[in-house]
C-alpha cells in the first residue's frame, strides 16, 4: 500500500468562513474515525 503524506496546511483556519471551519472539523473527525476503524480491522 502507498503511504499518505501529511503536509502542513497552506492556510490558517481563521482564513476560513465559520461554515468552512465546521466542514473542516467534521472532515477531520470522520478521518479520525476511519483511521481507527482501519487500525481495529488490521
C-alpha distance matrix in Angstrom:
0.0 3.8 6.6 9.5 12.8 15.7 18.8 22.3 24.0 26.5 29.1 31.0 30.8 34.6 34.2 33.0 35.5 35.9 34.2 31.2 31.0 31.0 28.2 26.1 26.9 26.1 22.6 21.9 23.2 21.1 17.9 19.0 19.8 16.5 14.6 17.3 16.8 13.1 14.3 17.2 15.6 13.3
3.8 0.0 3.7 6.6 9.5 12.8 15.5 19.2 20.9 23.2 26.0 28.1 28.2 31.9 31.4 30.5 33.2 33.8 32.3 29.1 28.9 29.4 26.6 24.2 25.3 24.9 21.3 20.5 22.4 20.6 17.2 18.5 20.0 16.8 14.9 18.0 18.1 14.6 15.8 19.1 18.0 16.0
6.6 3.7 0.0 3.8 6.4 9.4 12.4 16.0 18.0 20.5 23.2 25.2 25.4 29.1 28.8 28.1 30.9 31.5 30.4 27.1 26.6 27.2 24.8 22.0 22.9 23.0 19.5 18.2 20.2 19.0 15.3 16.3 18.3 15.7 13.2 16.4 17.2 14.1 14.7 18.3 18.0 16.0
9.5 6.6 3.8 0.0 3.8 6.4 9.3 12.9 14.5 17.1 19.7 21.6 21.7 25.5 25.1 24.3 27.2 27.8 26.7 23.4 22.9 23.7 21.2 18.4 19.5 19.8 16.2 15.0 17.4 16.4 12.7 14.1 16.5 14.1 12.0 15.5 16.7 14.1 15.0 18.7 18.7 17.4
12.8 9.5 6.4 3.8 0.0 3.8 6.1 9.7 11.9 14.3 17.2 19.2 19.8 23.5 23.0 22.8 26.0 26.9 26.3 22.8 22.1 23.5 21.3 18.1 19.4 20.3 16.9 15.3 18.2 17.9 14.2 15.4 18.4 16.6 14.3 17.7 19.4 17.1 17.7 21.4 21.8 20.5
15.7 12.8 9.4 6.4 3.8 0.0 3.8 6.8 9.0 12.0 14.4 16.0 16.5 20.2 20.1 20.0 23.2 23.9 23.6 20.1 19.0 20.5 18.8 15.3 16.4 17.8 14.7 12.7 15.7 16.0 12.5 13.4 16.8 15.8 13.6 16.7 18.9 17.3 17.6 21.2 22.2 21.3
18.8 15.5 12.4 9.3 6.1 3.8 0.0 3.8 6.2 8.6 11.5 13.5 14.7 18.1 17.7 18.1 21.6 22.8 22.8 19.3 18.3 20.4 18.9 15.3 16.9 18.8 15.9 14.1 17.5 18.2 15.0 16.2 19.6 18.8 17.0 20.1 22.4 20.9 21.3 24.8 25.9 25.0
22.3 19.2 16.0 12.9 9.7 6.8 3.8 0.0 3.8 6.3 8.7 10.2 11.9 15.1 14.9 15.8 19.4 20.7 21.3 17.8 16.5 19.0 18.1 14.4 15.8 18.4 16.0 14.0 17.5 18.9 16.1 17.0 20.6 20.5 18.8 21.6 24.2 23.2 23.4 26.7 28.2 27.6
24.0 20.9 18.0 14.5 11.9 9.0 6.2 3.8 0.0 3.8 5.5 7.4 8.9 12.1 11.5 12.2 15.9 17.4 17.9 14.3 13.3 16.2 15.2 11.7 13.7 16.3 14.2 12.8 16.5 17.8 15.6 17.0 20.5 20.4 19.4 22.2 24.6 24.0 24.7 27.8 29.2 29.0
26.5 23.2 20.5 17.1 14.3 12.0 8.6 6.3 3.8 0.0 3.8 7.1 9.7 12.0 10.5 12.0 15.8 18.0 18.7 15.2 14.7 18.0 17.1 14.0 16.4 19.0 17.0 16.2 19.9 21.1 19.1 20.7 24.0 23.9 23.0 26.0 28.2 27.5 28.3 31.5 32.7 32.5
29.1 26.0 23.2 19.7 17.2 14.4 11.5 8.7 5.5 3.8 0.0 3.8 6.5 8.3 6.8 8.6 12.4 14.6 15.8 12.5 11.9 15.5 15.2 12.4 14.7 17.6 16.3 15.6 19.1 20.7 19.3 20.8 24.0 24.4 23.9 26.5 28.8 28.6 29.5 32.4 33.8 33.9
31.0 28.1 25.2 21.6 19.2 16.0 13.5 10.2 7.4 7.1 3.8 0.0 3.8 5.2 5.4 7.6 11.1 12.8 14.7 11.9 10.4 14.0 14.6 11.9 13.4 16.8 16.2 15.2 18.2 20.4 19.4 20.4 23.6 24.6 24.1 26.3 28.9 29.1 29.7 32.3 34.1 34.5
30.8 28.2 25.4 21.7 19.8 16.5 14.7 11.9 8.9 9.7 6.5 3.8 0.0 3.8 5.3 5.6 8.6 9.5 11.4 8.9 6.7 10.3 11.3 8.8 10.0 13.5 13.5 12.7 15.4 17.8 17.3 18.3 21.2 22.4 22.4 24.4 26.8 27.4 28.2 30.5 32.4 33.1
34.6 31.9 29.1 25.5 23.5 20.2 18.1 15.1 12.1 12.0 8.3 5.2 3.8 0.0 3.8 5.3 7.5 8.6 11.5 9.9 8.1 11.6 13.3 11.7 12.7 16.0 16.6 16.0 18.4 20.9 20.8 21.7 24.4 25.9 26.0 27.8 30.2 31.0 31.8 34.0 35.9 36.7
34.2 31.4 28.8 25.1 23.0 20.1 17.7 14.9 11.5 10.5 6.8 5.4 5.3 3.8 0.0 3.8 6.8 9.4 11.5 9.4 9.0 12.7 13.5 12.1 14.1 17.0 17.0 17.1 19.8 21.8 21.5 23.0 25.7 26.7 26.9 29.2 31.3 31.8 32.9 35.3 36.8 37.6
33.0 30.5 28.1 24.3 22.8 20.0 18.1 15.8 12.2 12.0 8.6 7.6 5.6 5.3 3.8 0.0 3.8 6.5 7.8 5.6 5.8 9.4 10.0 9.3 11.5 14.0 14.2 14.9 17.4 19.1 19.3 21.1 23.4 24.4 25.1 27.2 29.1 29.8 31.2 33.3 34.8 35.8
35.5 33.2 30.9 27.2 26.0 23.2 21.6 19.4 15.9 15.8 12.4 11.1 8.6 7.5 6.8 3.8 0.0 3.8 5.4 5.1 6.1 8.7 9.9 10.5 12.3 14.2 15.2 16.4 18.3 19.9 20.8 22.6 24.4 25.6 26.8 28.7 30.3 31.4 33.0 34.8 36.2 37.6
35.9 33.8 31.5 27.8 26.9 23.9 22.8 20.7 17.4 18.0 14.6 12.8 9.5 8.6 9.4 6.5 3.8 0.0 3.8 5.5 5.0 6.3 8.7 9.9 10.6 12.4 14.3 15.3 16.5 18.4 19.9 21.2 22.7 24.4 25.8 27.2 28.8 30.4 31.8 33.3 34.9 36.5
34.2 32.3 30.4 26.7 26.3 23.6 22.8 21.3 17.9 18.7 15.8 14.7 11.4 11.5 11.5 7.8 5.4 3.8 0.0 3.8 5.4 5.1 6.3 8.7 10.0 10.6 12.4 14.3 15.4 16.6 18.3 20.1 21.2 22.6 24.4 26.0 27.1 28.7 30.5 31.8 33.1 35.0
31.2 29.1 27.1 23.4 22.8 20.1 19.3 17.8 14.3 15.2 12.5 11.9 8.9 9.9 9.4 5.6 5.1 5.5 3.8 0.0 3.8 5.4 5.0 6.1 8.6 9.8 10.5 12.2 14.2 15.2 16.3 18.4 19.9 20.9 22.3 24.4 25.7 26.8 28.6 30.3 31.5 33.0
31.0 28.9 26.6 22.9 22.1 19.0 18.3 16.5 13.3 14.7 11.9 10.4 6.7 8.1 9.0 5.8 6.1 5.0 5.4 3.8 0.0 3.8 5.5 5.1 6.2 8.6 9.9 10.5 12.3 14.2 15.2 16.6 18.5 19.9 21.0 22.7 24.5 25.7 27.1 28.8 30.4 31.9
31.0 29.4 27.2 23.7 23.5 20.5 20.4 19.0 16.2 18.0 15.5 14.0 10.3 11.6 12.7 9.4 8.7 6.3 5.1 5.4 3.8 0.0 3.8 5.4 5.1 6.2 8.6 9.9 10.6 12.3 14.1 15.4 16.6 18.4 20.0 21.3 22.7 24.4 25.9 27.2 28.8 30.6
28.2 26.6 24.8 21.2 21.3 18.8 18.9 18.1 15.2 17.1 15.2 14.6 11.3 13.3 13.5 10.0 9.9 8.7 6.3 5.0 5.5 3.8 0.0 3.8 5.5 5.0 6.1 8.6 9.8 10.5 12.1 14.3 15.3 16.4 18.2 20.0 21.0 22.4 24.4 25.8 26.9 28.7
26.1 24.2 22.0 18.4 18.1 15.3 15.3 14.4 11.7 14.0 12.4 11.9 8.8 11.7 12.1 9.3 10.5 9.9 8.7 6.1 5.1 5.4 3.8 0.0 3.8 5.4 5.1 6.2 8.6 9.9 10.4 12.3 14.3 15.2 16.4 18.4 19.9 21.0 22.6 24.4 25.8 27.1
26.9 25.3 22.9 19.5 19.4 16.4 16.9 15.8 13.7 16.4 14.7 13.4 10.0 12.7 14.1 11.5 12.3 10.6 10.0 8.6 6.2 5.1 5.5 3.8 0.0 3.8 5.4 5.1 6.1 8.6 9.8 10.6 12.4 14.3 15.3 16.7 18.5 20.0 21.2 22.8 24.5 26.1
26.1 24.9 23.0 19.8 20.3 17.8 18.8 18.4 16.3 19.0 17.6 16.8 13.5 16.0 17.0 14.0 14.2 12.4 10.6 9.8 8.6 6.2 5.0 5.4 3.8 0.0 3.8 5.5 5.1 6.2 8.5 10.0 10.6 12.3 14.2 15.5 16.6 18.4 20.1 21.2 22.7 24.7
22.6 21.3 19.5 16.2 16.9 14.7 15.9 16.0 14.2 17.0 16.3 16.2 13.5 16.6 17.0 14.2 15.2 14.3 12.4 10.5 9.9 8.6 6.1 5.1 5.4 3.8 0.0 3.8 5.4 5.1 6.0 8.6 9.8 10.4 12.1 14.2 15.2 16.4 18.3 19.9 21.0 22.7
21.9 20.5 18.2 15.0 15.3 12.7 14.1 14.0 12.8 16.2 15.6 15.2 12.7 16.0 17.1 14.9 16.4 15.3 14.3 12.2 10.5 9.9 8.6 6.2 5.1 5.5 3.8 0.0 3.8 5.5 5.0 6.2 8.7 9.9 10.5 12.4 14.3 15.3 16.6 18.5 20.1 21.4
23.2 22.4 20.2 17.4 18.2 15.7 17.5 17.5 16.5 19.9 19.1 18.2 15.4 18.4 19.8 17.4 18.3 16.5 15.4 14.2 12.3 10.6 9.8 8.6 6.1 5.1 5.4 3.8 0.0 3.8 5.4 5.2 6.3 8.7 10.0 10.8 12.5 14.4 15.6 16.7 18.6 20.4
21.1 20.6 19.0 16.4 17.9 16.0 18.2 18.9 17.8 21.1 20.7 20.4 17.8 20.9 21.8 19.1 19.9 18.4 16.6 15.2 14.2 12.3 10.5 9.9 8.6 6.2 5.1 5.5 3.8 0.0 3.8 5.4 5.0 6.1 8.6 9.8 10.5 12.3 14.3 15.3 16.6 18.6
17.9 17.2 15.3 12.7 14.2 12.5 15.0 16.1 15.6 19.1 19.3 19.4 17.3 20.8 21.5 19.3 20.8 19.9 18.3 16.3 15.2 14.1 12.1 10.4 9.8 8.5 6.0 5.0 5.4 3.8 0.0 3.8 5.4 5.2 6.1 8.6 9.9 10.6 12.4 14.3 15.5 16.8
19.0 18.5 16.3 14.1 15.4 13.4 16.2 17.0 17.0 20.7 20.8 20.4 18.3 21.7 23.0 21.1 22.6 21.2 20.1 18.4 16.6 15.4 14.3 12.3 10.6 10.0 8.6 6.2 5.2 5.4 3.8 0.0 3.8 5.5 5.1 6.2 8.7 9.9 10.6 12.3 14.4 15.7
19.8 20.0 18.3 16.5 18.4 16.8 19.6 20.6 20.5 24.0 24.0 23.6 21.2 24.4 25.7 23.4 24.4 22.7 21.2 19.9 18.5 16.6 15.3 14.3 12.4 10.6 9.8 8.7 6.3 5.0 5.4 3.8 0.0 3.8 5.5 5.2 6.3 8.8 10.0 10.7 12.4 14.6
16.5 16.8 15.7 14.1 16.6 15.8 18.8 20.5 20.4 23.9 24.4 24.6 22.4 25.9 26.7 24.4 25.6 24.4 22.6 20.9 19.9 18.4 16.4 15.2 14.3 12.3 10.4 9.9 8.7 6.1 5.2 5.5 3.8 0.0 3.8 5.4 5.0 6.2 8.7 9.9 10.6 12.5
14.6 14.9 13.2 12.0 14.3 13.6 17.0 18.8 19.4 23.0 23.9 24.1 22.4 26.0 26.9 25.1 26.8 25.8 24.4 22.3 21.0 20.0 18.2 16.4 15.3 14.2 12.1 10.5 10.0 8.6 6.1 5.1 5.5 3.8 0.0 3.8 5.4 5.1 6.3 8.7 10.0 10.9
17.3 18.0 16.4 15.5 17.7 16.7 20.1 21.6 22.2 26.0 26.5 26.3 24.4 27.8 29.2 27.2 28.7 27.2 26.0 24.4 22.7 21.3 20.0 18.4 16.7 15.5 14.2 12.4 10.8 9.8 8.6 6.2 5.2 5.4 3.8 0.0 3.8 5.4 5.1 6.2 8.6 10.1
16.8 18.1 17.2 16.7 19.4 18.9 22.4 24.2 24.6 28.2 28.8 28.9 26.8 30.2 31.3 29.1 30.3 28.8 27.1 25.7 24.5 22.7 21.0 19.9 18.5 16.6 15.2 14.3 12.5 10.5 9.9 8.7 6.3 5.0 5.4 3.8 0.0 3.8 5.5 5.2 6.2 8.7
13.1 14.6 14.1 14.1 17.1 17.3 20.9 23.2 24.0 27.5 28.6 29.1 27.4 31.0 31.8 29.8 31.4 30.4 28.7 26.8 25.7 24.4 22.4 21.0 20.0 18.4 16.4 15.3 14.4 12.3 10.6 9.9 8.8 6.2 5.1 5.4 3.8 0.0 3.8 5.5 5.3 6.3
14.3 15.8 14.7 15.0 17.7 17.6 21.3 23.4 24.7 28.3 29.5 29.7 28.2 31.8 32.9 31.2 33.0 31.8 30.5 28.6 27.1 25.9 24.4 22.6 21.2 20.1 18.3 16.6 15.6 14.3 12.4 10.6 10.0 8.7 6.3 5.1 5.5 3.8 0.0 3.8 5.5 5.4
17.2 19.1 18.3 18.7 21.4 21.2 24.8 26.7 27.8 31.5 32.4 32.3 30.5 34.0 35.3 33.3 34.8 33.3 31.8 30.3 28.8 27.2 25.8 24.4 22.8 21.2 19.9 18.5 16.7 15.3 14.3 12.3 10.7 9.9 8.7 6.2 5.2 5.5 3.8 0.0 3.8 5.6
15.6 18.0 18.0 18.7 21.8 22.2 25.9 28.2 29.2 32.7 33.8 34.1 32.4 35.9 36.8 34.8 36.2 34.9 33.1 31.5 30.4 28.8 26.9 25.8 24.5 22.7 21.0 20.1 18.6 16.6 15.5 14.4 12.4 10.6 10.0 8.6 6.2 5.3 5.5 3.8 0.0 3.8
13.3 16.0 16.0 17.4 20.5 21.3 25.0 27.6 29.0 32.5 33.9 34.5 33.1 36.7 37.6 35.8 37.6 36.5 35.0 33.0 31.9 30.6 28.7 27.1 26.1 24.7 22.7 21.4 20.4 18.6 16.8 15.7 14.6 12.5 10.9 10.1 8.7 6.3 5.4 5.6 3.8 0.0
